[in-house]
Amino acid sequence: MKKIGIIGGGQLGMMLAMAAKELGAECICLDPNPTCPASFVCKETIVSEYSNLEGLKKLGDKTDVLTYEFENVPSEQLKFIRDTYNIPQGILPLFDSQNRIREKINAKNLGLKTPKFKPIYSKKDLEDGIKEIGYPCVYKTTTMGYDGHGQVVLKSDKDIEKVNPYLKGEGILEEFIKYDFETSIILIRSKDKTISFPMGINKHKNGILDLCIIDEALPVFDWIKQASIRFMERAKYYGILTIEYFVKGDEFYFNEMAPRPHNSGHYTIEGCNVSQYSELAKFLLDLPLETPKLKSKTIMKNILGFDYENMKKLENSDKVHIHDYHKSDVREKRKMAHITFTDTSIDEYNLKYKKLFSEDE
């Protein structure tokens, strides 16, 4: 029986381990938290910091193949596991995604349209960048930013002071794209085949993904798919890659990427014939990939702490699939679970389910 080692034990690792188990493989995860979500599914949890080489060695020695379920694995440790163990994705996509400046330059150089951007290392860089890009614009820290953290929208000179706390480190200033909607594409590339999952519209609330609406296939989705496959091939990436885009009319702009399973792809478990997790597991196990197909209109709802109790009202409901992450510490804005509503349009969701959840913007 093959064993997959997962660096990180969050909900993404948990769902990957569930998919691998269905394929007859076992998983071992490494995480500082002994009761992390993946620990409920994995055969073993190695309790260790991600920077601890001894913990990584233990994980590598006990498994046949390694993967990661989040971006912020320290680069020195990544080089160690690349040179010592079997990591089919390699570390290049992870390295490229760990810094927003590097990520944007890479996307632009390899053919994707990006918002205007400028690296920021000082207050003067910020002021010069605003003159060059204009208002509105967005300042982002280059590392450790997620779910709206480390980001400031600048609409006028009075907003500049909001950036001051971040100016001790490296940042990037980006043009604010007044987009029609945001979308994401999830691709998996093996040595024989590249697949992608159906795309939809992503809606955010307070900087955190709230809904994924997978309904009609818009023409722009096919253009994005073609451009994304070209990018992945030019970058020489393998394994799983998610790319987020801003869509404005017929144009689409690269926002960011993640070389791991993605929040916006949770819907694939029930909404498609195969999931992002099953196909990633197949890639890791060197099994043939299947072409994903949408079964029906599907909506994925992220459940944060303030909606966790309300979620339970939908238990045993028809067409409602609840995925609890088994996190013991319930915090208001922490991702605690998700719900997939299958064979459900956005109109039906708004009529039947929306009232159950917080409307705070």
C-alpha positions in Angstrom: 0.0 0.0 0.0 1.4 3.4 -1.1 1.8 6.1 1.5 1.4 9.8 0.9 3.0 12.4 3.2 1.2 15.7 3.5 3.0 18.7 4.9 0.1 20.5 6.7 -2.9 19.0 8.4 -5.7 21.4 7.6 -9.0 20.8 5.9 -7.4 20.5 2.5 -5.1 17.8 3.8 -8.1 16.1 5.4 -10.1 15.9 2.1 -7.0 14.8 0.2 -6.5 12.0 2.7 -10.1 10.9 2.3 -9.7 10.8 -1.5 -6.4 8.8 -1.2 -8.0 6.3 1.1 -10.7 5.6 -1.5 -7.9 4.8 -3.9 -6.3 2.3 -1.5 -3.5 4.6 -0.2 -2.7 5.7 3.3 -1.7 9.2 4.4 0.5 10.6 7.1 0.4 14.3 7.8 2.8 16.7 9.5 1.3 19.5 11.6 2.0 21.4 14.9 -1.5 20.6 16.0 -2.1 16.9 17.1 -5.8 17.3 16.5 -5.7 19.1 13.2 -8.5 18.2 10.7 -6.3 15.8 8.7 -5.5 13.8 11.9 -9.1 12.4 11.9 -8.4 10.7 8.5 -4.7 10.1 8.3 -3.1 6.9 9.6 -0.6 9.0 11.6 0.1 12.6 12.5 3.6 13.7 13.0 3.4 16.6 15.4 6.1 19.1 14.3 6.6 22.6 13.2 7.0 22.9 9.4 10.5 24.4 9.8 11.7 21.3 11.8 14.0 19.2 9.6 13.7 16.2 11.9 9.9 16.2 11.6 10.2 16.5 7.8 12.7 13.7 7.7 10.4 11.5 9.7 7.5 12.2 7.3 9.7 11.6 4.2 11.2 8.3 5.6 7.7 6.9 6.4 6.1 7.7 3.0 6.5 7.1 -0.7 5.6 10.5 -2.0 5.3 14.0 -0.5 3.0 16.9 -1.1 2.0 20.2 0.6 -1.4 21.6 1.4 -0.5 25.3 2.0 2.1 27.8 0.6 4.1 28.9 3.6 6.6 26.0 4.0 10.0 27.7 4.6 12.2 27.6 1.4 15.3 26.0 3.0 13.2 23.1 4.2 11.6 22.8 0.7 15.0 22.5 -0.9 15.9 19.8 1.6 12.8 17.7 0.8 13.2 18.2 -2.9 16.8 16.9 -2.9 16.0 14.0 -0.5 12.5 12.7 -1.1 10.0 12.1 -3.9 7.9 15.3 -4.4 6.3 15.0 -7.8 5.2 18.6 -8.0 8.7 19.8 -7.2 9.0 23.1 -5.3 9.0 25.5 -8.2 5.3 26.4 -8.2 5.4 26.7 -4.4 8.5 28.9 -4.6 6.9 31.2 -7.2 3.7 31.6 -5.3 5.3 32.5 -2.0 6.1 36.1 -3.1 3.5 38.3 -4.8 6.2 40.3 -6.7 7.8 37.1 -8.0 4.4 35.6 -8.8 3.2 38.7 -10.8 6.4 39.0 -12.8 6.3 35.3 -13.6 2.7 35.4 -14.7 3.3 38.5 -16.9 6.5 37.0 -18.5 4.7 33.8 -19.3 1.8 35.4 -21.1 -0.9 36.2 -18.6 -2.4 39.7 -18.3 -1.9 41.3 -14.9 -3.0 44.5 -13.3 -0.4 47.2 -13.3 1.9 46.7 -10.4 5.0 48.1 -8.7 7.3 46.5 -6.0 7.3 48.6 -2.8 10.3 48.7 -0.4 9.8 52.2 1.1 7.5 55.1 1.6 8.9 56.8 -1.5 8.3 53.7 -3.6 4.7 53.8 -2.4 4.3 57.5 -3.3 5.9 57.0 -6.7 3.8 53.9 -7.3 0.6 55.8 -6.6 1.6 58.6 -9.1 2.3 55.9 -11.7 -0.7 53.6 -11.1 -3.2 56.1 -9.8 -6.2 55.7 -7.4 -7.8 53.4 -6.6 -5.0 50.9 -6.0 -4.3 48.1 -3.6 -1.2 47.6 -1.4 -0.4 44.0 -0.5 2.3 42.4 1.6 4.4 40.1 -0.6 4.2 37.2 1.8 1.8 35.7 4.3 -1.3 37.5 3.0 -4.5 35.5 2.7 -8.3 36.0 3.2 -7.8 39.8 2.9 -5.0 40.0 5.5 -2.1 42.3 4.7 -4.1 44.3 2.1 -5.1 47.9 2.0 -7.3 49.6 -0.6 -6.1 53.1 -1.3 -8.7 55.5 -2.7 -7.0 58.9 -1.8 -4.0 60.3 -0.1 -5.7 60.0 3.3 -5.5 56.2 3.0 -1.7 56.2 2.7 -1.2 56.1 6.5 -3.0 52.8 6.6 -0.1 51.3 4.8 2.5 52.6 7.3 2.4 49.5 9.6 3.4 47.3 6.6 6.3 49.4 5.2 9.0 47.8 7.3 8.7 44.8 5.0 8.4 44.2 1.3 5.1 45.0 -0.6 3.5 45.4 -3.9 1.2 48.1 -5.2 -1.4 47.0 -7.8 -4.0 48.7 -10.0 -7.5 48.2 -8.6 -9.4 46.3 -11.3 -13.1 47.2 -11.3 -14.0 43.7 -12.3 -17.4 42.1 -13.1 -16.6 39.0 -11.1 -13.8 36.9 -9.8 -13.3 33.3 -11.0 -10.7 30.6 -10.4 -9.5 27.6 -12.4 -8.1 24.4 -10.9 -5.8 22.4 -13.2 -3.9 19.2 -12.7 -1.0 18.3 -15.0 0.6 14.9 -15.2 3.3 13.8 -17.7 0.5 12.5 -19.9 -2.4 14.8 -19.5 -3.7 18.2 -18.2 -7.2 18.5 -16.8 -9.2 21.4 -15.5 -12.4 21.6 -13.5 -15.5 23.6 -14.4 -15.3 27.3 -13.5 -17.8 29.5 -11.8 -18.2 32.9 -10.0 -16.6 33.5 -6.7 -18.2 35.9 -4.2 -16.3 37.2 -1.2 -17.4 38.7 2.1 -15.0 40.7 4.2 -12.1 39.5 2.0 -12.9 35.8 2.5 -14.4 33.5 -0.1 -18.1 33.1 0.7 -19.8 31.5 -2.3 -18.8 29.6 -5.4 -21.5 29.5 -8.0 -21.0 26.8 -10.7 -23.8 27.3 -13.2 -23.4 28.3 -16.8 -20.2 28.0 -18.9 -19.4 31.5 -20.1 -17.3 31.9 -23.3 -14.6 33.7 -21.2 -14.1 30.5 -19.2 -12.8 28.7 -22.3 -10.4 31.5 -23.0 -9.1 31.4 -19.4 -8.7 27.6 -19.6 -6.6 27.8 -22.8 -4.4 30.6 -21.3 -4.0 28.8 -18.0 -2.9 25.6 -19.6 -0.4 27.5 -21.7 0.9 29.2 -18.6 1.3 26.0 -16.7 3.2 24.3 -19.5 5.5 27.4 -20.1 6.2 27.5 -16.3 7.0 23.7 -16.4 4.6 23.1 -13.4 3.2 19.7 -12.6 0.6 18.6 -10.1 -2.2 20.8 -9.0 -2.5 24.6 -9.6 -5.3 27.0 -8.9 -5.2 30.5 -10.6 -7.6 33.3 -9.5 -8.6 35.8 -12.1 -10.5 39.1 -12.2 -12.9 39.1 -15.2 -14.0 42.4 -16.8 -16.1 42.0 -20.0 -14.0 39.7 -22.3 -10.7 40.5 -20.5 -9.3 38.5 -17.5 -6.4 39.5 -15.2 -4.2 37.2 -13.2 -4.7 37.8 -9.5 -2.8 35.0 -7.7 -2.1 31.3 -7.8 -1.9 28.4 -5.3 -0.2 25.1 -6.1 -2.5 23.1 -3.8 -6.2 22.2 -3.5 -8.3 25.3 -3.3 -11.2 26.5 -1.3 -13.1 27.3 -4.5 -12.8 23.7 -5.6 -14.5 22.1 -2.6 -17.7 21.8 -4.7 -16.0 19.2 -6.9 -16.5 16.5 -4.3 -20.3 16.2 -5.0 -20.6 18.5 -8.0 -18.4 16.7 -10.4 -17.7 13.1 -11.5 -14.3 13.4 -9.9 -12.9 15.9 -7.4 -9.8 18.1 -7.1 -8.7 15.8 -4.3 -9.2 12.5 -6.1 -7.3 13.7 -9.1 -4.5 15.1 -7.1 -4.3 11.8 -5.3 -4.1 10.0 -8.6 -1.3 12.3 -9.8 0.6 11.6 -6.6 0.1 7.8 -7.0 1.0 7.9 -10.7 -2.5 6.8 -11.8 -4.3 8.1 -14.9 -6.3 11.3 -14.5 -9.9 11.5 -15.5 -11.6 14.4 -17.3 -13.8 16.3 -14.8 -17.4 17.0 -15.7 -20.1 19.0 -13.9 -23.1 16.9 -12.7 -25.5 19.8 -12.2 -25.7 23.4 -11.1 -23.8 23.6 -7.8 -23.2 26.1 -5.1 -20.5 25.9 -2.4 -20.9 28.0 0.8 -18.0 28.6 3.1 -19.0 28.3 6.8 -17.1 30.6 9.2 -17.4 30.5 13.0 -20.4 32.9 13.2 -22.5 30.6 11.0 -21.3 27.3 12.5 -24.4 26.6 14.6 -26.8 27.7 11.8 -25.2 25.2 9.5 -26.5 22.4 11.7 -30.0 23.3 10.9 -29.4 21.9 7.4 -28.3 18.4 8.5 -30.2 15.6 6.7 -31.6 18.1 4.1 -32.0 17.0 0.5 -29.2 18.1 -1.9 -27.2 19.5 1.0 -23.8 18.1 1.7 -22.1 19.3 4.9 -18.3 19.0 5.4 -17.3 19.7 9.0 -13.6 20.3 9.5 -13.6 19.2 13.2 -11.8 22.2 14.5 -12.1 22.5 18.3 -11.6 26.3 18.4 -14.6 28.0 16.9 -13.7 31.6 16.0 -16.0 34.1 14.2 -14.0 34.4 11.0 -12.3 31.0 11.0 -13.2 28.5 8.3 -15.0 25.8 10.1 -16.8 23.8 7.4 -18.4 24.1 4.0 -21.7 23.2 2.4 -22.2 22.0 -1.1 -25.7 22.5 -2.5 -26.1 20.2 -5.6 -28.7 20.6 -8.3 -29.2 24.1 -7.0 -29.4 27.5 -8.8 -28.4 30.8 -7.2 -32.1 31.8 -7.3 -33.0 28.7 -5.3 -30.1 29.2 -2.9 -31.2 32.8 -2.3 -34.8 31.8 -1.7 -34.2 28.7 0.5 -30.8 29.1 2.3 -29.4 32.6 2.2 -31.5 33.7 5.2 -29.8 31.2 7.4 -26.5 32.8 7.2 -24.9 36.1 8.3 -25.4 39.0 5.9 -22.5 41.1 7.3 -20.4 42.6 4.5 
